[in-house]
Amino acid sequence: MQVTVETTSSLERRLTVGVPAEQVDGEVVNRLKKAAKNVRLPGFRPGKVPMKVMHQRFGANVRQEVLGEVVSQSFREAVMQEKLRPAGEPVFEPKAVEQGKDIQYVATFEIFPEVEFNDMAGVEIERPIAEVTEGDLDQLIRSFCEQQGTWPEVDRAAKLEDKVVIDYTGTRDGESFDGGSADGQELSLGSGSMIPGFEDGIVGMKPGEEQTLQLTFPEDYHNDDLKGAAVEFVVTLNAVKELVPAPVDDELFSKYGVEGGDEKKFRAEIEANMNRELANVVQSKVKQQVMDAVVSAHDGLELPQGLIDQEITALRQQMFQQFGGAGQQDMDLNSLLPDTMFEENAVRRVRLGLLLSEFVTRHNLKADADKVRAEIEALAATYDKPEEVIEYYYSNQEQLSAVESKVVEDMIVDKLLEDATITEKACDYQEAVSR
C-alpha cells in the first residue's frame, strides 16, 4: 500500500492511497467462488455455475462491495501508519478503480488539533453559601398548598392574584382584528399574559360588569401589524375566582411522596430535598464558572469544522425532539432551525470537549468506583426503594456510563479548583438556587 500526505491547511489533510490490484481482484474471485457453491441459476446444476457466468452476473456488485471494504480498511491502516487522528468522516474521491489496475483514491479530512492545556492558576470562582431556614421551608410548603388548592367563585370585586372568567372584543379604528376577541377565557390577574393595562383594567370590576379599555400594543409586539397600535377592548367580567390553599394534612403529604407520617416527618423530608437541591445547584454554579474559565482561557484553539457541524446537527435534533418533532422526518430541519441558532453553543461544546479530553489524558483521570457508588446512592435516595434503583444503574451500562462521566467531570472540576481563587458569597436560599 502506497500512501502520501498533503497538508492543505492547519487541520486539513489530503491522503492519497494506492492499493495493489490483486488485493481487490483476488478478494472478488474468492467471494464469487464461495457464492458459486450455493447460487442457483436456470440451466446450471447447483454449485456448477461457471466462474465466467458468475463474473457476468454478480461481478460488478461484488467488486463494488469489496472496493468499499478495501477503501475503508486501507484508510484506517494509512492514518495509523502516518500517525494521523481524523476528526470526523473523510470525503473519498476515487482516482483509479479499473479492474486489473491498482486502486487509487484520495481521502480529505480534518485532524484533531494539538491541544495545550493552559495554566489555570489564579482563576476566580465565586461559591454561593446558603442554608435552608424555617422561613424557606414554610414558603415552599405554602407553595405546595397553593398548587393543590381550589378556585371557588366569589361575589366581590376582582383583585390581583385572582382568576377571572371574561368575554372581550377588541377593535382597531372600529374594526376587529385577529386574536382580539374571546368568550369564556380564564385569566390570572397579575400574570402579565395580556398587553399592558388589560389586566389592571379588570381589577376592581365585579361579576356582570362591563368595562371599555383604551390600550396600546407594545412597540416590540410579535405581530408587526399591531406594534404600537391604539385599540379598544370591551370586557365583560363573568366570574371571579379566589385561591383557597389546600390544608397541611395527610392528603397533601401523600401527594408529595410522604406516606404514613405527620407534619414533622413531612417537613423533615422536604427540608432534606431542599438541602440536596441547594448542594446540587451550588455545585453546578461552581462547575459552570470553572468550565467558562477553561473555554475562555483557550479561545484561540482552532477547531475542526466537521466536529462543529456534527454538534450543530445533534443540537438541532435535540431541539426538534424537545418540541415534539418525533416522526416528522420529512421536515427540512436545516431551514426550520438554521445553523446560526446552534453555532455558538456547538463551538463551545467542541472546544470544551477537546480540552477536557486532554486534561483527563494528562492527569490520567478515571471514574473512582467509590465516588460512582456514592453518586448512585445519592440519586437512589430520592426514591421509595433505593436498593432497586442502585441495582438498575449497575445493570444498565448506558446509565452507569453517564454517572461515570459525571464523576470524571466532577474530578476535573475539583482538580482545577486546587489552583483557583475561591470567594465565598453569603446569600439566602432563594438567591442560591436561582438559575
C-alpha positions as CSV (number, residue, x, y, z in Angstrom):
1,M,0.0,0.0,0.0
2,Q,1.4,3.4,-1.0
3,V,0.5,6.5,1.0
4,T,1.2,10.2,0.5
5,V,0.0,13.0,2.7
6,E,-0.6,16.6,1.7
7,T,-1.2,19.4,4.3
8,T,-3.8,21.6,2.7
9,S,-4.5,23.8,5.8
10,S,-3.6,23.7,9.5
11,L,-6.1,21.0,10.2
12,E,-7.0,19.6,6.8
13,R,-5.1,16.7,5.3
14,R,-5.3,15.1,1.8
15,L,-4.3,11.5,1.8
16,T,-3.6,9.6,-1.4
17,V,-3.7,5.9,-1.1
18,G,-2.7,3.2,-3.6
19,V,-3.8,-0.4,-3.2
20,P,-2.4,-3.3,-5.4
21,A,-5.0,-4.6,-7.9
22,E,-4.5,-8.2,-6.8
23,Q,-5.8,-7.3,-3.3
24,V,-9.1,-6.3,-4.7
25,D,-9.4,-8.7,-7.7
26,G,-8.3,-11.6,-5.6
27,E,-10.9,-11.0,-2.9
28,V,-13.6,-10.6,-5.7
29,V,-12.6,-14.0,-7.1
30,N,-12.7,-15.6,-3.6
31,R,-16.2,-14.3,-2.9
32,L,-17.5,-15.3,-6.3
33,K,-16.1,-18.9,-5.8
34,K,-17.8,-19.1,-2.4
35,A,-21.1,-17.8,-3.8
36,A,-21.0,-20.2,-6.7
37,K,-21.3,-23.2,-4.3
38,N,-24.8,-22.1,-3.4
39,V,-26.1,-19.9,-6.2
40,R,-28.9,-21.3,-8.4
41,L,-29.3,-20.2,-12.0
42,P,-31.5,-21.6,-14.7
43,G,-29.6,-24.1,-16.9
44,F,-27.0,-24.9,-14.3
45,R,-26.8,-27.5,-11.6
46,P,-26.4,-26.2,-8.1
47,G,-22.8,-25.5,-7.4
48,K,-21.8,-25.9,-11.1
49,V,-22.2,-22.3,-12.3
50,P,-19.1,-21.4,-14.3
51,M,-16.9,-18.5,-13.0
52,K,-17.3,-16.7,-16.2
53,V,-21.1,-16.6,-15.7
54,M,-20.6,-15.6,-12.0
55,H,-18.5,-12.7,-13.1
56,Q,-21.0,-11.6,-15.7
57,R,-24.0,-11.8,-13.3
58,F,-22.5,-10.8,-10.0
59,G,-19.0,-9.5,-10.6
60,A,-19.9,-5.8,-10.6
61,N,-21.8,-5.8,-7.4
62,V,-19.2,-8.0,-5.6
63,R,-16.4,-5.7,-6.8
64,Q,-18.2,-2.6,-5.5
65,E,-18.7,-4.3,-2.2
66,V,-15.0,-5.3,-1.9
67,L,-13.9,-1.8,-3.0
68,G,-15.9,-0.2,-0.2
69,E,-14.3,-2.6,2.4
70,V,-10.8,-2.2,1.0
71,V,-11.0,1.6,0.9
72,S,-12.3,1.7,4.5
73,Q,-9.7,-0.8,5.8
74,S,-6.8,0.8,3.9
75,F,-7.8,4.3,5.1
76,R,-7.7,3.1,8.7
77,E,-4.3,1.5,8.1
78,A,-3.0,4.6,6.3
79,V,-3.9,7.1,9.1
80,M,-2.3,4.7,11.7
81,Q,0.8,4.5,9.5
82,E,1.0,8.3,9.2
83,K,0.1,8.8,12.9
84,L,-2.9,11.0,12.0
85,R,-6.1,11.4,14.1
86,P,-9.1,12.1,11.8
87,A,-11.7,14.4,13.3
88,G,-15.0,13.5,11.6
89,E,-15.7,11.5,8.5
90,P,-13.4,11.7,5.4
91,V,-14.5,12.6,1.9
92,F,-13.3,9.9,-0.5
93,E,-12.5,10.7,-4.2
94,P,-11.7,7.7,-6.4
95,K,-8.8,8.2,-8.8
96,A,-8.3,4.8,-10.4
97,V,-10.7,1.8,-9.8
98,E,-10.5,-0.1,-13.1
99,Q,-10.4,-3.9,-12.9
100,G,-6.9,-5.3,-13.2
101,K,-5.2,-2.0,-12.3
102,D,-4.0,-0.7,-9.0
103,I,-6.7,1.1,-6.9
104,Q,-6.0,4.7,-6.0
105,Y,-8.2,7.2,-4.1
106,V,-7.9,10.4,-2.2
107,A,-9.3,11.0,1.3
108,T,-9.7,14.5,2.5
109,F,-10.3,15.1,6.2
110,E,-9.6,17.2,9.2
111,I,-7.4,16.1,12.1
112,F,-7.7,16.9,15.8
113,P,-5.7,19.9,16.8
114,E,-2.7,19.7,19.1
115,V,-4.2,20.8,22.5
116,E,-2.1,22.5,25.0
117,F,-3.9,23.0,28.3
118,N,-3.1,26.4,29.6
119,D,-2.3,27.1,33.3
120,M,-5.5,27.9,35.1
121,A,-3.8,29.2,38.3
122,G,-5.5,32.3,39.7
123,V,-8.9,31.7,38.1
124,E,-11.5,33.5,40.3
125,I,-14.5,31.4,41.3
126,E,-17.5,32.6,43.4
127,R,-19.2,29.9,45.6
128,P,-22.6,30.7,47.0
129,I,-23.0,29.9,50.7
130,A,-26.6,29.5,52.0
131,E,-28.7,27.4,54.3
132,V,-32.3,26.2,54.4
133,T,-34.1,28.2,57.1
134,E,-37.5,27.6,58.7
135,G,-38.8,30.5,56.6
136,D,-37.6,28.9,53.4
137,L,-39.3,25.7,54.4
138,D,-42.6,27.5,55.3
139,Q,-42.5,29.3,52.0
140,L,-42.1,26.1,50.0
141,I,-44.9,24.3,51.9
142,R,-47.2,27.4,51.3
143,S,-46.4,27.0,47.6
144,F,-47.3,23.3,47.7
145,C,-50.6,24.2,49.4
146,E,-51.3,26.8,46.7
147,Q,-50.5,24.3,43.9
148,Q,-53.0,21.8,45.4
149,G,-55.6,24.5,46.2
150,T,-59.0,25.1,44.8
151,W,-60.5,28.1,43.0
152,P,-64.1,28.7,44.1
153,E,-66.1,31.6,42.7
154,V,-66.5,34.6,44.9
155,D,-69.0,37.5,44.8
156,R,-66.7,40.5,45.1
157,A,-64.6,42.9,43.0
158,A,-61.6,41.3,41.3
159,K,-58.1,41.9,42.6
160,L,-54.6,40.9,41.7
161,E,-53.8,37.1,42.0
162,D,-57.5,36.3,41.4
163,K,-58.6,34.3,38.4
164,V,-61.4,35.8,36.3
165,V,-63.6,34.5,33.5
166,I,-64.1,37.1,30.8
167,D,-65.5,37.8,27.4
168,Y,-63.8,40.5,25.4
169,T,-63.9,42.1,22.0
170,G,-61.0,44.1,20.6
171,T,-61.2,46.7,17.8
172,R,-58.8,49.0,16.0
173,D,-60.3,52.0,14.4
174,G,-63.7,50.4,14.8
175,E,-62.6,47.2,13.1
176,S,-62.0,43.8,14.8
177,F,-58.6,42.2,14.4
178,D,-57.3,38.6,14.5
179,G,-56.9,37.3,18.0
180,G,-58.6,40.3,19.6
181,S,-61.7,38.5,20.9
182,A,-62.6,35.6,23.1
183,D,-65.5,34.2,25.1
184,G,-65.2,32.5,28.5
185,Q,-61.5,33.0,28.8
186,E,-59.9,32.3,32.2
187,L,-57.2,34.8,33.1
188,S,-54.9,35.1,36.1
189,L,-54.7,38.8,37.1
190,G,-51.1,39.8,37.5
191,S,-49.7,37.1,35.2
192,G,-48.7,39.6,32.5
193,S,-50.1,37.3,29.8
194,M,-52.1,40.2,28.2
195,I,-50.8,43.5,26.9
196,P,-50.0,46.3,29.4
197,G,-53.1,47.8,31.0
198,F,-55.5,44.9,30.2
199,E,-55.3,43.1,33.5
200,D,-55.1,46.3,35.5
201,G,-58.3,47.4,33.9
202,I,-60.1,44.4,35.2
203,V,-59.0,44.9,38.8
204,G,-62.0,46.4,40.7
205,M,-64.6,45.0,38.4
206,K,-67.4,42.8,39.8
207,P,-69.1,39.9,38.1
208,G,-71.6,41.0,35.5
209,E,-69.9,44.4,34.9
210,E,-68.6,45.6,31.5
211,Q,-65.6,47.8,31.0
212,T,-64.1,49.5,27.9
213,L,-60.3,49.7,27.9
214,Q,-58.4,52.1,25.7
215,L,-55.0,50.5,25.3
216,T,-51.9,50.5,23.1
217,F,-49.9,47.4,21.9
218,P,-46.2,47.5,22.8
219,E,-43.7,48.6,20.1
220,D,-42.0,45.2,20.3
221,Y,-45.2,43.2,20.0
222,H,-44.6,40.0,18.0
223,N,-47.3,40.8,15.4
224,D,-46.0,43.6,13.1
225,D,-49.5,44.7,12.2
226,L,-50.2,45.6,15.8
227,K,-46.9,47.1,17.0
228,G,-47.7,50.4,18.7
229,A,-51.4,50.2,17.6
230,A,-54.1,52.0,19.6
231,V,-57.0,49.6,20.3
232,E,-60.2,49.4,22.3
233,F,-61.3,46.3,24.3
234,V,-64.8,45.8,25.6
235,V,-64.5,43.4,28.5
236,T,-67.3,41.6,30.4
237,L,-66.5,40.0,33.7
238,N,-68.4,36.7,34.1
239,A,-66.8,35.4,37.3
240,V,-64.1,36.0,39.9
241,K,-62.3,33.0,41.5
242,E,-60.2,33.2,44.6
243,L,-57.5,30.7,45.6
244,V,-58.2,28.6,48.7
245,P,-54.9,26.8,49.6
246,A,-55.0,23.1,50.4
247,P,-54.7,22.3,54.1
248,V,-51.5,20.8,55.5
249,D,-52.8,17.2,56.1
250,D,-52.2,13.6,55.1
251,E,-53.6,14.1,51.6
252,L,-51.0,16.8,51.0
253,F,-48.2,14.7,52.4
254,S,-49.2,11.8,50.1
255,K,-49.3,14.0,47.0
256,Y,-45.6,14.9,47.7
257,G,-44.5,11.4,48.4
258,V,-44.7,11.2,52.2
259,E,-46.9,8.3,53.3
260,G,-47.8,7.4,56.9
261,G,-46.3,10.4,58.5
262,D,-47.2,13.6,60.3
263,E,-46.3,17.2,59.6
264,K,-43.0,16.8,61.4
265,K,-41.9,14.0,59.1
266,F,-43.2,15.9,56.1
267,R,-41.2,19.0,56.9
268,A,-38.1,16.8,57.5
269,E,-38.4,15.1,54.1
270,I,-39.0,18.5,52.3
271,E,-36.0,20.0,54.1
272,A,-33.8,17.1,53.1
273,N,-34.9,17.6,49.5
274,M,-34.2,21.3,49.7
275,N,-30.7,20.7,51.1
276,R,-30.0,18.3,48.3
277,E,-31.2,20.8,45.7
278,L,-29.1,23.5,47.3
279,A,-25.9,21.4,47.2
280,N,-26.6,20.4,43.6
281,V,-27.2,23.9,42.4
282,V,-24.1,25.3,44.2
283,Q,-22.0,22.5,42.7
284,S,-23.5,23.3,39.3
285,K,-22.8,27.0,39.6
286,V,-19.2,26.4,40.6
287,K,-18.8,23.9,37.8
288,Q,-20.2,26.3,35.2
289,Q,-17.7,29.0,36.3
290,V,-14.8,26.6,36.0
291,M,-15.9,25.4,32.6
292,D,-16.4,29.0,31.4
293,A,-12.9,29.8,32.6
294,V,-11.5,26.8,30.7
295,V,-13.2,27.9,27.5
296,S,-12.1,31.5,27.9
297,A,-8.5,30.6,28.5
298,H,-8.4,28.6,25.2
299,D,-10.4,30.8,22.8
300,G,-7.5,30.6,20.3
301,L,-7.7,26.8,19.9
302,E,-8.5,26.0,16.3
303,L,-11.4,23.6,15.9
304,P,-12.3,21.1,13.2
305,Q,-15.3,22.4,11.3
306,G,-16.5,18.8,10.8
307,L,-16.9,18.4,14.6
308,I,-18.7,21.7,14.9
309,D,-21.1,20.6,12.1
310,Q,-21.8,17.3,13.8
311,E,-22.5,19.2,17.1
312,I,-24.9,21.5,15.3
313,T,-26.8,18.6,13.8
314,A,-27.0,17.0,17.3
315,L,-28.3,20.2,18.9
316,R,-30.8,20.8,16.2
317,Q,-32.2,17.2,16.5
318,Q,-32.4,17.6,20.3
319,M,-34.4,20.8,20.0
320,F,-36.6,19.2,17.3
321,Q,-37.3,16.2,19.6
322,Q,-37.9,18.5,22.6
323,F,-40.7,20.3,20.8
324,G,-42.4,17.2,19.7
325,G,-40.9,16.7,16.3
326,A,-40.5,12.9,16.5
327,G,-41.9,11.2,13.5
328,Q,-41.8,14.3,11.3
329,Q,-38.8,13.2,9.4
330,D,-40.0,14.8,6.1
331,M,-39.5,18.3,7.5
332,D,-36.5,20.4,6.4
333,L,-34.8,20.9,9.8
334,N,-32.0,23.0,8.2
335,S,-34.4,25.7,7.1
336,L,-36.7,25.4,10.1
337,L,-33.8,25.5,12.6
338,P,-30.7,27.1,10.8
339,D,-27.1,26.5,11.8
340,T,-26.8,30.0,13.2
341,M,-29.2,29.1,16.0
342,F,-26.7,26.5,17.3
343,E,-23.3,27.6,16.1
344,E,-22.1,29.4,19.3
345,N,-23.2,26.6,21.6
346,A,-21.7,24.0,19.2
347,V,-18.3,25.7,19.1
348,R,-18.3,25.9,22.9
349,R,-19.1,22.3,23.3
350,V,-16.5,21.1,20.8
351,R,-13.8,23.3,22.4
352,L,-14.7,22.2,25.9
353,G,-14.8,18.5,24.9
354,L,-11.3,18.7,23.3
355,L,-9.9,20.5,26.3
356,L,-11.4,18.2,28.9
357,S,-10.3,15.1,27.0
358,E,-6.7,16.5,27.0
359,F,-7.0,17.2,30.7
360,V,-8.2,13.7,31.5
361,T,-5.4,12.2,29.5
362,R,-2.7,14.5,31.0
363,H,-3.8,13.6,34.6
364,N,-4.8,10.0,33.9
365,L,-8.3,10.6,35.5
366,K,-10.7,7.7,35.7
367,A,-14.0,7.4,37.4
368,D,-13.4,6.4,41.0
369,A,-15.6,3.4,41.9
370,D,-16.4,4.7,45.4
371,K,-17.4,8.1,44.0
372,V,-19.6,6.4,41.4
373,R,-21.2,4.4,44.1
374,A,-21.8,7.5,46.2
375,E,-23.3,9.3,43.3
376,I,-25.7,6.5,42.5
377,E,-26.7,6.2,46.2
378,A,-27.4,9.9,46.3
379,L,-29.7,9.6,43.2
380,A,-31.4,6.5,44.6
381,A,-32.1,8.2,48.0
382,T,-34.9,10.2,46.4
383,Y,-36.9,7.1,45.5
384,D,-39.1,4.8,47.7
385,K,-37.0,1.7,47.0
386,P,-33.4,2.9,46.7
387,E,-31.9,-0.6,46.5
388,E,-33.8,-1.3,43.3
389,V,-32.6,1.9,41.8
390,I,-29.0,1.1,42.7
391,E,-29.3,-2.3,41.1
392,Y,-30.9,-0.7,38.0
393,Y,-27.9,1.6,37.5
394,Y,-25.3,-1.1,37.9
395,S,-27.2,-3.4,35.5
396,N,-27.6,-0.7,32.8
397,Q,-24.3,0.1,31.2
398,E,-25.6,3.3,29.5
399,Q,-26.9,4.7,32.8
400,L,-23.7,3.6,34.6
401,S,-21.5,5.3,31.9
402,A,-23.5,8.5,32.3
403,V,-22.8,8.5,36.1
404,E,-19.1,7.7,35.5
405,S,-18.8,10.6,33.1
406,K,-20.3,13.0,35.6
407,V,-17.9,11.7,38.3
408,V,-14.9,12.3,35.9
409,E,-16.2,15.8,35.2
410,D,-16.5,16.5,39.0
411,M,-12.9,15.2,39.4
412,I,-11.8,17.6,36.7
413,V,-13.5,20.5,38.5
414,D,-12.0,19.5,41.8
415,K,-8.5,19.4,40.4
416,L,-8.9,22.7,38.6
417,L,-10.2,24.3,41.8
418,E,-7.0,23.4,43.6
419,D,-5.3,26.3,41.8
420,A,-8.3,28.7,41.7
421,T,-9.0,31.6,43.9
422,I,-12.4,30.9,45.6
423,T,-14.5,33.6,47.1
424,E,-17.5,32.6,49.2
425,K,-20.6,34.7,48.8
426,A,-23.2,34.6,51.6
427,C,-26.8,34.6,50.3
428,D,-30.2,33.3,51.1
429,Y,-31.7,30.0,49.8
430,Q,-33.8,31.5,47.1
431,E,-30.9,33.5,45.7
432,A,-28.6,30.5,45.8
433,V,-31.0,28.1,43.9
434,S,-32.0,30.7,41.3
435,R,-30.6,29.6,37.9
